[in-house]
């Protein structure tokens, strides 16, 4: 079974972070490690996470360095073959990681896989980017050699 890290980016997510971490704990696919990068929260969410989930590796920041910095940090910090990047307001279905890993096994040329995203009201989440609307639906991005070792 492939090892997976889940990386969560938090910034003042005290109201939503509990649902995110509870959903991670309910995954049917084993999670090797959960890393929480905290972008200088002032609402007590970091301290709550440290107390409620002591097994989560919390990485507090002295300033809010932004989402891009946090994602790059997680890409470097993960010591597993796979990394699921999440914001602090994402609630996974219990089999979400299992389904994503199934896609990765079935499509060996895929380098990236993304779940379908729904709003809390049951509507699909659409994103506006560069003049157009799109929806993430288990997209895959091919890589030339799926057997190449992961770069250090």
trRosetta pair geometry for C-beta under 8 A, 3 or more apart (Angstrom, degrees):
i j d omega theta_ij theta_ji phi_ij phi_ji
1 29 8.0 -177 -171 -160 123 88
1 30 6.8 72 131 40 145 115
2 80 7.8 101 161 172 77 105
2 81 5.4 -89 -164 66 101 130
2 82 5.8 62 143 -5 122 124
2 101 6.2 -175 56 -148 120 118
2 104 7.3 -73 41 101 165 136
2 105 7.8 -159 -9 -70 130 96
3 32 4.4 45 -170 -54 97 143
3 80 4.0 -129 116 -141 100 109
3 81 5.8 108 57 17 80 88
3 82 7.0 171 92 32 48 85
4 29 6.9 36 27 129 144 118
4 30 7.6 143 39 96 99 60
4 31 5.8 -69 89 -125 97 59
4 32 5.8 157 63 6 41 97
4 80 5.7 166 -107 133 11 152
4 81 7.7 -52 -79 64 52 74
4 82 4.5 -32 -107 83 80 109
4 83 7.2 164 -160 -86 68 25
4 84 6.3 30 179 -11 115 102
4 97 6.4 156 110 -168 165 124
4 101 6.9 -94 -57 -78 139 122
5 31 7.4 85 -126 -172 26 84
5 32 5.7 -56 -73 68 64 104
5 33 4.8 -14 -119 66 91 91
5 34 7.4 164 -166 -88 68 27
5 35 6.3 15 177 0 116 106
5 74 7.8 -175 120 -175 124 94
5 77 8.0 -159 155 105 160 83
5 78 4.0 -165 52 -135 150 104
5 79 7.1 103 -52 39 138 55
5 80 4.5 165 -21 25 93 124
5 82 7.2 174 26 94 65 56
5 83 5.0 -15 69 -110 96 76
5 84 7.4 -167 94 27 49 69
6 24 5.6 -167 90 -135 164 125
6 31 5.5 -28 -6 -147 112 130
6 33 7.6 -164 32 96 62 49
6 34 5.0 -14 68 -112 98 77
6 35 7.5 178 90 28 49 65
6 83 7.6 148 -100 -162 24 57
6 84 4.8 -21 -113 66 74 104
6 86 6.3 4 -176 6 97 122
6 97 7.6 -74 -74 -92 117 134
7 34 7.8 167 -85 -160 29 51
7 35 4.9 -15 -112 68 75 100
7 36 7.9 165 -161 -85 51 29
7 37 6.9 18 -175 -6 97 104
7 71 7.6 121 115 -125 139 53
7 74 3.4 76 -154 -151 161 140
7 77 7.5 120 -103 68 125 114
7 78 6.5 -85 -49 -63 119 113
7 83 5.8 13 -4 -173 114 106
7 84 7.0 175 26 83 69 50
7 85 5.2 -20 70 -110 106 62
7 86 6.8 162 85 26 52 72
8 17 7.8 105 158 -136 141 91
8 20 6.2 119 -134 145 138 135
8 21 7.5 -52 -41 -76 171 80
8 24 7.6 -84 -54 -52 129 149
8 34 6.8 12 -2 -175 110 96
8 35 7.2 178 26 89 68 49
8 36 4.7 -18 69 -110 103 75
8 37 7.3 -177 88 26 51 66
8 86 5.0 -26 -105 77 70 100
8 87 7.4 61 -158 173 69 10
8 88 6.0 87 173 -88 104 64
9 36 8.0 164 -88 -159 18 57
9 37 5.3 -17 -112 66 65 102
9 39 6.8 30 -177 -23 89 113
9 67 5.9 82 153 -129 163 75
9 70 4.4 100 -118 126 116 148
9 71 6.9 -40 -59 -59 138 70
9 74 7.6 -95 -63 -32 92 137
9 85 7.4 19 -16 -172 107 89
9 86 7.2 -174 17 93 74 48
9 87 5.5 -40 63 -116 96 55
9 88 6.5 -101 91 -32 51 84
10 13 4.7 -106 -149 22 88 126
10 17 5.8 32 -122 -97 124 126
10 36 5.7 12 -3 -175 123 102
10 37 7.0 170 26 83 74 48
10 38 4.9 -25 74 -108 106 69
10 39 6.8 -173 88 17 49 78
10 41 6.1 -29 131 -50 100 133
10 45 5.8 -152 171 124 130 132
10 46 6.9 157 101 -76 136 74
10 49 7.2 -141 -33 -33 173 154
10 88 4.2 89 -108 -77 70 133
11 38 7.3 138 -84 -165 50 56
11 39 4.0 -28 -85 64 105 111
11 40 7.2 16 -129 58 90 63
11 41 5.8 -174 -150 -80 38 83
11 64 6.2 60 -126 -125 128 116
11 88 7.0 -165 25 5 52 139
12 41 4.8 168 -63 -136 50 87
12 42 6.4 -11 -89 41 104 68
12 43 4.4 92 -142 -1 77 126
12 45 6.3 152 -140 1 21 134
13 16 4.9 -73 -170 60 92 93
13 17 4.1 106 116 -47 107 99
13 20 7.5 -4 153 9 139 139
13 41 7.1 -78 16 -108 67 136
13 43 7.7 164 31 65 25 134
13 45 5.0 107 62 -145 63 162
13 88 3.3 -77 -100 136 169 147
13 89 6.5 -140 -137 -55 117 75
14 17 6.2 -34 -110 22 19 115
14 41 7.5 137 -42 -179 89 134
14 43 4.3 -124 -13 126 126 118
14 44 5.6 48 -97 72 136 82
14 45 4.0 -130 -69 -73 69 91
14 48 6.3 104 -128 12 88 149
16 19 5.9 -59 -169 39 55 110
16 20 6.3 54 141 -23 80 108
16 88 5.7 108 93 131 108 87
16 89 4.2 -15 157 -107 155 75
17 20 5.4 -57 -147 36 39 115
17 21 6.1 28 162 -12 74 106
17 45 5.1 117 3 -159 152 115
17 48 7.1 124 87 88 133 123
17 49 6.2 -74 155 -71 139 110
17 88 4.9 -35 -86 -169 83 107
18 21 6.2 -62 -144 42 29 101
18 22 6.0 29 159 -19 66 110
18 48 7.6 -63 -67 143 93 132
18 52 7.4 -37 -112 126 88 169
19 22 5.7 -54 -141 39 29 112
19 23 6.2 30 159 -20 63 108
19 91 4.9 -43 147 -92 110 115
20 23 6.0 -60 -153 35 26 110
20 24 6.6 26 151 -19 62 105
20 86 6.7 158 -160 139 120 133
20 88 5.6 -126 -7 -166 163 47
20 89 6.7 -92 -61 -97 121 9
20 90 5.7 71 -118 65 104 61
20 91 6.1 -108 -88 -83 52 59
20 92 8.0 71 -148 -2 58 84
21 24 5.5 -47 -147 33 37 114
21 25 6.5 40 152 -21 65 103
21 34 7.5 98 -130 169 86 159
21 49 6.7 169 -60 -127 154 94
21 52 7.3 108 101 107 153 119
21 53 5.4 -110 -175 -48 142 153
21 56 6.9 -55 -131 -65 123 150
22 25 5.6 -55 -151 35 33 113
22 26 6.6 25 153 -15 65 109
23 26 5.8 -61 -149 39 33 108
23 27 7.6 63 149 -53 60 79
23 90 7.8 -121 73 120 148 68
23 91 4.7 159 -49 -158 155 65
23 92 4.4 144 150 45 121 75
23 93 7.7 -9 -159 -38 114 10
23 94 7.6 -127 -158 -78 72 53
24 27 6.0 -21 -167 -23 40 113
24 31 6.4 9 177 -31 93 170
24 34 5.9 84 152 -102 151 137
24 86 8.0 -153 -75 35 116 163
24 92 6.6 83 -75 29 53 128
25 53 7.9 -134 -64 -113 120 118
26 92 8.0 -179 69 86 95 96
26 94 4.8 -75 135 -111 104 93
27 30 7.6 156 104 -92 109 12
27 31 5.7 83 58 -34 144 110
27 92 6.7 5 -85 105 95 139
27 94 6.3 172 -113 -163 30 54
27 95 7.8 124 -152 -96 61 21
27 96 7.1 -76 -119 51 95 83
27 97 4.8 19 -155 24 130 129
27 98 7.3 164 -178 -27 87 87
28 94 5.5 71 -28 150 95 91
28 95 5.1 -4 24 -99 129 68
28 97 7.5 -179 53 61 65 93
28 98 5.0 -21 79 -37 104 138
29 95 7.7 90 -19 -149 93 51
29 97 4.1 -130 51 105 125 106
29 98 4.1 174 -44 -72 109 70
29 101 5.7 146 -138 11 158 141
31 34 6.2 35 143 -55 135 88
31 97 6.9 -73 -75 -147 94 176
32 79 8.0 -122 128 75 139 83
32 80 5.0 149 47 -79 152 139
33 57 6.4 6 -180 2 111 120
33 78 7.6 174 71 -132 119 70
33 79 7.4 49 19 42 148 93
33 80 7.0 -177 27 -26 102 123
34 53 7.4 -45 83 159 140 136
34 55 7.3 74 41 112 105 86
34 56 4.6 -48 94 -120 111 85
34 57 7.0 167 90 24 54 74
35 56 7.4 156 -104 -174 18 75
35 57 4.8 -26 -110 73 71 105
35 59 6.5 17 -178 -8 97 116
35 74 6.0 165 88 -123 130 91
35 77 5.8 140 -148 112 170 134
35 78 7.1 -129 8 -79 140 73
36 46 7.8 168 124 -124 125 72
36 49 5.7 -91 92 156 173 155
36 56 5.3 34 -8 160 116 121
36 57 7.0 169 23 84 69 50
36 58 4.9 -20 68 -109 106 67
36 59 6.8 177 87 23 51 73
37 59 4.8 -25 -108 70 64 111
37 61 6.9 38 179 -31 86 112
37 70 4.2 165 103 -149 146 103
37 73 5.8 114 -100 82 147 135
37 74 6.3 -106 -22 -57 130 99
38 41 5.2 -71 -173 0 108 107
38 45 7.2 173 -130 95 117 98
38 46 4.3 45 -131 -93 166 115
38 49 7.7 -174 -72 41 125 143
38 58 6.3 13 -14 -169 118 95
38 59 6.7 173 18 80 74 52
38 60 4.8 -22 63 -111 118 60
38 61 6.2 -163 90 13 62 80
39 61 5.5 -6 -123 45 39 134
39 64 4.3 59 164 -131 100 76
39 65 6.3 -130 -129 34 95 64
39 66 7.1 125 -133 -33 140 12
39 67 7.8 -50 -59 -70 153 50
39 70 6.1 -71 -64 -61 107 134
40 60 7.6 93 -84 -176 44 81
40 61 5.2 -71 -43 89 79 90
40 62 6.6 15 -92 136 107 16
40 63 5.3 -10 -55 -154 148 16
40 64 4.5 -101 39 -53 119 70
41 44 7.5 -98 132 29 115 19
41 45 4.7 -83 171 48 161 104
41 46 5.0 163 52 -23 123 100
44 47 5.2 -58 -159 47 66 111
44 48 5.6 73 141 -29 85 102
45 48 5.5 -53 -144 36 31 115
45 49 6.3 33 157 -20 65 105
45 88 7.4 31 171 -160 150 150
46 49 5.8 -56 -150 35 29 109
46 50 6.4 29 153 -19 64 106
46 58 6.2 117 -161 -169 88 136
46 60 5.6 64 -157 -97 151 106
47 50 5.7 -52 -147 35 32 113
47 51 6.4 24 157 -12 64 108
48 51 6.1 -66 -151 42 28 104
48 52 5.7 8 164 -4 70 118
49 52 6.2 -61 -128 48 25 98
49 53 5.5 -35 -171 43 66 107
49 56 6.0 -71 167 78 102 144
49 58 6.0 135 105 -91 117 127
50 53 7.5 -64 -105 63 9 66
50 54 6.9 44 177 -103 52 59
50 56 7.7 -119 -97 71 41 101
50 58 5.3 -62 -81 -1 90 157
51 54 7.3 -5 -150 -64 18 83
53 56 4.2 37 124 -4 115 118
59 73 7.0 -167 117 147 157 140
59 77 7.5 -94 -53 -101 156 167
61 64 6.8 112 98 -94 130 29
61 65 5.6 -115 -166 -2 153 105
61 70 7.8 -93 -36 -86 144 96
65 69 3.8 -72 132 74 112 157
65 70 6.7 143 79 -46 100 76
66 69 5.0 95 65 10 82 101
66 70 7.0 -149 101 -5 43 92
67 70 5.6 -61 -148 40 33 111
67 71 6.2 32 157 -19 69 106
67 87 7.7 -25 -124 -99 121 101
68 71 5.9 -54 -146 36 29 109
68 72 6.4 28 156 -16 64 107
69 72 5.8 -59 -151 39 30 110
69 73 6.3 35 151 -23 65 105
70 73 5.5 -51 -150 33 32 115
70 74 6.5 31 153 -18 65 104
71 74 5.7 -54 -149 37 33 110
71 75 6.4 38 152 -23 65 103
71 85 5.7 31 -128 -141 96 145
72 75 5.6 -49 -148 31 34 115
72 76 6.6 25 156 -11 64 106
73 76 6.0 -68 -157 42 30 104
73 77 5.8 20 155 -17 70 117
74 77 5.6 -59 -131 42 31 108
74 78 6.1 40 168 -33 67 102
74 83 6.4 145 145 -176 101 138
74 85 6.2 130 96 -106 150 95
75 78 6.6 -45 -144 19 21 110
75 83 6.6 -177 -107 67 53 166
78 83 4.3 -95 -70 -87 174 121
80 83 6.7 142 69 -66 98 71
81 150 6.6 -154 -126 -44 66 140
82 101 7.1 140 89 -102 177 92
82 104 6.9 -31 -102 -111 137 176
84 97 6.4 -86 -44 -109 158 98
84 100 6.9 93 -96 95 119 165
86 90 4.5 -120 -162 50 105 140
86 92 7.7 -70 -107 -46 145 109
87 90 5.4 111 57 -21 72 103
92 96 4.0 -115 -168 29 103 149
92 97 6.9 28 179 -31 151 85
92 115 7.7 124 -125 14 89 174
93 96 4.7 125 55 -49 76 95
95 98 4.6 -58 -164 47 73 121
95 99 5.6 77 135 -28 89 99
96 99 5.9 -60 -152 36 27 108
96 100 6.4 25 154 -16 65 107
96 115 5.7 -6 -160 -102 106 153
97 100 5.6 -53 -145 38 35 112
97 101 6.2 31 157 -16 67 106
98 101 6.0 -58 -147 39 27 107
98 102 6.4 34 151 -26 62 105
99 102 5.5 -50 -149 30 33 117
99 103 6.8 36 151 -19 63 98
99 115 7.4 85 88 -110 118 101
100 103 5.8 -50 -157 30 35 111
100 104 6.7 33 148 -17 65 104
100 113 5.2 150 -159 110 86 127
100 115 6.1 -66 -74 -65 111 93
100 138 7.9 -158 -110 -120 68 89
101 104 5.4 -50 -148 37 40 114
101 105 6.4 41 152 -20 67 102
102 105 5.8 -53 -149 36 32 110
102 106 6.2 21 157 -11 66 112
103 106 6.0 -64 -142 44 28 104
103 107 5.9 -14 171 19 68 113
103 110 6.7 -33 142 59 91 170
103 113 4.8 140 96 -137 132 147
103 138 5.9 -157 -104 -162 157 113
103 140 7.1 -152 162 -76 117 115
104 107 6.8 -70 -127 57 20 81
104 110 5.9 -123 -118 81 57 121
104 113 5.6 -112 -62 -10 86 144
105 108 7.7 -4 -172 -73 28 73
107 110 4.1 56 110 -18 112 118
107 113 7.8 135 60 -82 126 117
107 140 5.5 -59 128 -124 155 161
108 146 4.6 150 156 101 84 169
109 140 7.7 84 93 154 79 128
109 142 4.6 -5 147 -137 109 91
109 143 6.5 -172 -175 45 63 61
109 146 5.4 -116 -101 -47 38 125
110 113 5.7 48 156 -60 138 95
110 140 3.8 -72 -118 -153 111 117
110 141 6.9 89 -153 52 65 43
110 142 6.7 -58 -93 -94 39 48
110 143 7.6 47 150 6 12 90
110 146 7.8 41 42 -106 41 125
111 140 7.7 118 34 -174 53 74
111 141 5.1 -54 54 87 98 90
111 142 6.8 78 -4 169 96 12
111 143 3.9 91 -57 -35 121 116
111 146 7.7 -147 -74 -107 73 81
112 139 7.1 -3 108 102 100 88
112 140 6.6 158 75 -146 62 43
112 141 4.5 24 36 27 108 108
113 138 6.2 -9 -165 -156 88 67
113 139 7.3 173 -138 75 39 48
113 140 5.9 -3 -92 -95 73 77
114 136 4.6 -78 126 -175 131 120
114 137 7.8 42 90 43 95 10
114 138 6.4 -164 70 -106 57 22
114 139 5.1 7 35 38 111 88
115 136 7.2 50 81 124 40 116
115 138 6.7 16 -119 -75 30 70
116 124 7.5 -66 180 -131 98 98
116 135 7.8 18 -142 157 76 104
116 136 6.8 177 -117 102 34 77
116 137 5.2 26 -96 -120 87 66
116 138 6.5 -26 -44 -27 80 83
117 124 7.3 90 86 -166 62 66
117 125 4.0 -54 116 48 104 128
117 135 7.6 -154 48 -165 90 79
117 136 5.5 50 2 58 109 113
118 122 6.5 -15 176 -146 122 27
118 123 6.9 156 -161 83 78 29
118 124 5.9 -60 -109 -108 67 42
118 125 6.1 -170 -117 -15 11 92
119 122 7.0 -35 76 35 79 22
119 123 4.8 1 40 62 119 81
119 124 7.3 42 0 102 88 8
119 125 5.2 135 -50 -74 77 84
124 135 5.8 1 157 -134 126 137
125 135 7.2 134 85 -134 55 86
125 136 7.7 -10 85 32 101 97
126 133 5.1 12 169 -174 124 108
126 134 7.0 156 -159 77 80 23
126 135 5.2 -54 -106 -79 72 88
127 133 7.2 152 77 -152 37 60
127 134 6.0 -28 63 65 86 74
127 135 7.4 144 16 -95 78 39
127 136 7.4 41 4 -24 123 92
128 132 7.3 177 -150 92 61 26
128 133 5.5 -34 -96 -94 67 70
129 132 6.6 -28 69 65 64 71
129 134 6.4 -42 34 24 110 110
136 139 6.1 -88 -151 -4 70 111
143 146 6.0 119 73 -81 105 64
143 148 7.7 -110 141 32 126 119
144 148 8.0 45 79 -18 84 132
145 148 4.4 84 100 -32 112 104
